[in-house]
Amino acid sequence: MKKELLIASALTASFGLAGVAEAATASWSGSSKNGVSGSNLDSSATGDSTYSASQQHNLSFSVSETTDGGMTIATGFTVVNEASASHNGSGLTLTFKDESTLDLVEAGNAYGGALASIPGASGEQSVSATSLNHAPTDLDWADTSDAVGFDWGSAEDFAGIDGLTVGVSAAFGDDGDSTSTATAETSYSIGVTLDRTVGDTDITVGGGMINAGSSNNGGTNDKANSVAMSAAAVIGDDLTVGVGFSTGSSLYDSTTDVGAGQVDSASIVKAGVSFVSGDMTFAVGYYDGESKDSLSTNVDGANVDSISALSASASYAVADGVTAILGYTDVSAEEEGSSNSGNSGSSWYVGASISF
């Protein structure tokens, strides 16, 4: 074995390939969350009041290097995501000398990336909707595209306008036509973000749109067609407030129930507030989403699915990277215009997160 290693080293040096063996700069990060979560559903069925251990562990690696010309090339992959093996790659990100970026392969969409971040509660508490409830629960609910694509983002102060950032993305799928599934094919997205400072308040306004065609050759809707916008203000060093809105239509693709179907008149309003006092952070978040869905890809939805949630949390920074969390959520869901007590109710969480 030793002889083989010596021969390999000699060959590498003789061909001038020593530089090939040099590694790019790598780093890793992750978190470990341990706690107890419970739920108390509105349904009176046995077992609708439960609690259990909640453990989520995450580990990811990032790799980057800068060329002699000043361009940074970066990628990464996730090894563990919420305690499950992931092995999910993140594609390539090129950062140019002017600080503009270009994401390639699983690049994502400018639509979601441009939105201002709205505060929300921490913790692992949740009450899940049924798989047939297609009301949106986040502003970028229509963020979908094939992995073959790009997402370009400008540097700040685009076109000489202070605080303006512009993004453009596109993806090009070719998954084959079908009437039973609905995957994204050709998609286009744009996003715009504007940052301004007024006194001691930093204001961010962002918005975008996406249109994604579908492989479903019998569908009335596109795979996704949506616009969204949001605004957030950081007041001083302590208070952050935000609000956003999104609307549109789509096709869904489910492997757990009826296959592909149609979503019409989808909309969501989201708002949040967070306040920092010393080592304590208090946060409240709210969203209210609704849509009309159909079990067919070419029939309009008739009855409303809805889901709304009010969440609150208190977090305490125990030490560097260590945070204790107390969270609470109250959820109300309707399925096809009728109250869904089995997926409505409250949930709580007590635990701690250690980040590294």
C-alpha positions in Angstrom: 0.0 0.0 0.0 2.9 2.4 0.9 4.5 1.7 -2.5 1.2 2.5 -4.3 1.0 5.8 -2.5 4.5 6.8 -3.4 3.9 6.0 -7.1 0.7 8.0 -7.1 2.5 11.0 -5.5 5.2 10.8 -8.1 2.8 10.7 -11.0 0.9 13.7 -9.6 4.0 15.8 -9.4 5.4 14.7 -12.8 2.3 15.8 -14.6 2.1 19.1 -12.8 -1.2 18.3 -11.2 -0.3 19.1 -7.6 -2.7 22.0 -7.7 -5.6 19.8 -8.6 -5.4 18.1 -5.2 -5.7 21.4 -3.4 -9.1 21.8 -1.8 -11.4 24.7 -1.8 -12.3 26.4 1.5 -15.0 24.4 3.3 -17.0 25.1 6.4 -19.8 23.4 8.2 -22.7 24.5 10.4 -25.8 23.0 12.0 -28.1 23.0 15.0 -29.6 20.6 17.5 -33.0 21.2 18.9 -34.4 19.2 21.8 -37.7 19.8 23.5 -41.3 18.6 24.1 -44.2 19.6 21.9 -47.9 18.9 22.4 -51.3 19.6 20.7 -54.9 19.9 21.8 -57.2 19.6 18.7 -60.7 20.9 18.6 -62.0 17.4 17.8 -63.3 15.4 20.7 -61.9 12.2 19.3 -59.7 10.0 21.5 -56.0 10.8 21.1 -56.5 14.4 19.9 -54.7 15.7 23.0 -51.0 14.5 22.8 -47.5 15.4 23.6 -44.1 13.9 22.7 -40.4 14.5 22.5 -39.3 16.8 19.7 -35.8 16.4 18.3 -34.5 18.1 15.1 -30.9 18.0 14.1 -29.3 19.7 11.1 -25.9 19.6 9.5 -24.7 21.2 6.3 -21.5 21.9 4.6 -20.5 24.8 2.3 -17.6 25.0 0.0 -16.2 28.2 -1.7 -13.1 29.5 -3.4 -12.2 32.8 -5.1 -10.5 32.9 -8.5 -7.6 35.1 -9.5 -10.1 37.3 -11.3 -12.1 37.9 -8.1 -15.1 35.7 -8.7 -16.2 33.5 -5.9 -17.6 30.0 -6.7 -19.6 28.3 -3.9 -21.7 25.3 -3.4 -22.9 23.1 -0.5 -24.9 20.1 0.6 -27.1 19.1 3.5 -26.2 15.9 5.3 -29.0 15.9 8.0 -32.2 17.9 7.8 -34.4 17.8 10.9 -32.8 14.5 12.0 -33.4 12.8 8.7 -30.6 11.9 6.2 -30.8 14.4 3.4 -27.7 14.5 1.0 -29.3 17.5 -0.8 -27.0 19.6 -2.9 -27.4 23.3 -3.3 -26.2 23.9 -6.8 -23.6 26.5 -7.7 -23.4 30.2 -6.8 -21.1 32.6 -8.6 -20.5 36.0 -6.9 -18.8 38.5 -9.2 -16.5 41.4 -8.3 -19.4 43.9 -8.5 -21.3 41.7 -5.9 -23.9 40.5 -8.3 -24.7 36.8 -8.1 -25.7 34.0 -10.4 -27.1 30.7 -9.1 -27.0 27.7 -11.3 -28.7 24.2 -11.0 -31.5 24.2 -8.4 -31.2 27.9 -8.5 -34.6 28.8 -7.1 -36.6 31.8 -8.1 -36.3 35.6 -7.8 -39.9 35.7 -6.8 -39.4 34.4 -3.3 -35.9 35.7 -2.7 -37.0 39.3 -3.2 -39.6 39.4 -0.4 -38.9 41.3 2.8 -38.6 38.9 5.8 -41.6 39.0 8.2 -41.0 38.2 11.9 -42.5 35.0 13.1 -42.7 32.9 16.3 -39.9 30.4 17.1 -40.4 26.8 18.2 -41.5 23.5 16.8 -45.2 23.7 17.7 -47.7 23.0 14.9 -51.1 21.7 13.9 -51.1 20.3 10.4 -53.8 20.7 7.8 -55.0 17.7 5.8 -53.3 16.8 2.5 -56.4 17.9 0.6 -56.3 21.5 2.1 -54.4 23.6 -0.4 -54.8 27.0 1.3 -51.3 28.7 1.2 -49.4 29.0 4.5 -46.6 31.3 3.3 -46.1 34.1 0.8 -43.9 32.1 -1.6 -46.3 29.2 -1.8 -45.9 29.2 -5.6 -42.1 29.0 -5.5 -41.6 26.1 -7.9 -39.3 25.4 -10.9 -37.3 22.7 -12.6 -33.7 22.2 -11.3 -32.2 23.2 -14.8 -32.1 27.0 -14.5 -30.5 30.1 -13.2 -31.3 33.0 -10.8 -29.4 36.2 -11.3 -29.4 38.9 -8.6 -28.0 42.4 -9.1 -25.7 44.2 -6.6 -27.2 46.9 -4.4 -28.0 50.3 -5.9 -29.0 48.8 -9.2 -29.3 51.4 -12.0 -28.0 54.0 -9.7 -31.0 53.9 -7.4 -30.1 53.7 -3.7 -31.0 50.4 -2.0 -32.5 48.8 -5.2 -31.8 45.1 -5.9 -33.3 43.3 -9.0 -33.4 39.6 -9.6 -34.3 37.5 -12.7 -34.6 33.8 -12.9 -35.7 31.1 -15.4 -35.8 27.3 -15.5 -36.4 24.8 -18.3 -37.9 21.4 -17.5 -38.6 18.5 -19.9 -40.3 15.9 -17.7 -42.7 14.5 -20.3 -46.4 15.3 -20.7 -48.9 13.6 -18.5 -52.6 13.9 -17.3 -52.0 12.3 -13.9 -49.1 14.5 -12.6 -48.2 18.2 -12.6 -44.5 19.1 -12.5 -42.9 22.5 -13.4 -41.5 22.9 -16.9 -40.5 26.3 -18.3 -40.8 29.0 -15.6 -39.9 32.7 -15.3 -39.6 34.9 -12.3 -38.6 38.4 -11.4 -38.1 40.1 -8.0 -37.4 43.6 -6.8 -36.2 44.8 -3.4 -35.8 48.3 -2.1 -34.0 49.2 1.2 -34.3 52.6 2.7 -33.4 54.2 6.0 -35.6 56.9 7.6 -34.2 58.2 10.8 -33.6 55.2 13.1 -35.8 52.9 11.0 -34.6 50.6 8.2 -37.4 49.8 5.8 -37.4 47.0 3.2 -40.1 46.6 0.5 -40.0 43.5 -1.8 -42.1 42.0 -4.4 -42.1 39.5 -7.3 -44.0 37.4 -9.7 -43.6 33.9 -11.1 -45.1 32.0 -14.0 -44.3 28.3 -14.3 -45.7 26.1 -17.1 -46.8 22.5 -16.4 -46.1 19.1 -17.8 -49.8 18.3 -17.3 -51.3 18.4 -20.8 -54.9 18.6 -19.6 -54.6 21.3 -17.0 -56.5 24.6 -17.2 -54.0 26.4 -14.9 -50.2 26.8 -15.1 -48.2 24.9 -12.5 -47.8 28.2 -10.7 -48.9 31.8 -11.4 -48.5 34.2 -8.6 -47.5 37.7 -7.4 -46.4 38.6 -3.9 -45.1 41.6 -2.0 -44.1 42.3 1.6 -42.7 45.1 3.7 -40.7 45.1 7.0 -39.4 47.9 9.2 -36.6 47.6 11.8 -37.2 50.4 14.3 -34.1 51.1 16.3 -32.3 48.0 17.6 -35.3 46.4 19.3 -38.6 46.4 17.3 -39.3 44.7 13.9 -42.7 44.7 12.2 -43.7 43.2 8.8 -46.7 42.5 6.6 -47.2 40.8 3.2 -49.7 39.5 0.7 -49.7 36.9 -2.1 -52.3 35.7 -4.6 -52.5 33.5 -7.6 -53.4 30.0 -9.0 -51.6 26.7 -9.5 -51.8 23.0 -10.1 -50.8 20.6 -7.3 -49.3 17.2 -7.6 -49.9 14.7 -4.8 -48.5 11.2 -4.4 -50.5 10.5 -1.2 -54.1 10.9 -2.3 -55.7 11.8 -5.7 -52.8 12.7 -7.9 -52.9 16.1 -9.7 -55.5 18.8 -9.2 -56.3 22.5 -9.6 -56.0 25.4 -7.1 -57.8 28.7 -7.9 -58.2 32.0 -6.1 -55.3 31.3 -3.7 -54.4 34.2 -1.4 -52.6 34.7 1.9 -52.0 37.6 4.3 -49.1 37.4 6.7 -47.9 39.7 9.5 -45.5 39.6 12.4 -43.8 41.6 15.2 -40.7 40.9 17.2 -39.2 42.7 20.1 -35.7 42.3 21.7 -35.1 43.1 25.3 -31.7 42.2 26.5 -31.3 38.5 26.1 -35.0 38.0 25.5 -36.8 38.0 22.2 -40.6 38.1 22.0 -42.3 37.4 18.7 -45.9 37.1 17.3 -46.8 35.9 13.9 -50.1 35.5 12.0 -51.2 34.3 8.6 -54.6 33.7 6.9 -54.7 31.7 3.7 -57.5 30.4 1.5 -58.0 28.8 -1.9 -60.6 26.9 -4.0 -59.3 23.5 -5.1 -60.5 20.8 -7.4 -59.6 17.1 -7.7 -59.3 17.6 -11.4 -56.7 19.7 -13.4 -59.3 21.1 -15.7 -62.2 21.9 -13.4 -62.4 25.1 -11.3 -62.5 24.8 -7.6 -65.9 25.6 -6.1 -65.6 25.5 -2.2 -63.1 27.3 0.0 -60.2 25.7 1.9 -58.8 27.9 4.5 -56.2 27.9 7.3 -55.2 30.6 9.7 -52.7 30.6 12.6 -51.7 32.9 15.4 -48.3 32.1 17.0 -46.2 33.5 19.8 -42.9 32.7 21.3 -40.4 33.9 23.9 -36.7 33.1 23.4 -33.9 33.5 25.9 -30.2 33.5 24.9 -28.7 31.3 27.5 -25.2 31.4 26.1 -23.5 31.9 22.7 -25.4 29.7 20.3 -27.7 28.3 23.0 -31.4 29.5 23.0 -34.2 28.4 25.2 -37.6 28.6 23.5 -41.3 28.7 24.6 -43.8 28.7 21.8 -47.5 28.5 21.2 -49.7 28.3 18.1 -53.5 28.3 17.6 -54.8 27.1 14.2 -58.2 27.2 12.6 -58.8 25.2 9.4 -61.7 24.7 7.0 -62.0 22.0 4.3 -64.3 22.6 1.4 -66.1 25.3 3.3 -66.7 23.3 6.5 -64.9 23.5 9.8 -62.2 20.9 10.2 -61.9 20.2 13.9 -59.5 17.4 13.5 -56.9 19.8 12.0 -57.8 22.8 14.2 -56.6 23.5 17.7 -53.6 24.6 19.7 -50.0 23.5 20.0 -47.2 24.3 22.4 -43.4 23.8 22.5 -40.8 23.9 25.3 -37.2 23.3 24.3 -33.7 24.6 23.5 -31.7 25.1 20.3 -27.9 24.8 20.1 -26.4 26.2 16.9 -22.8 25.7 15.7 
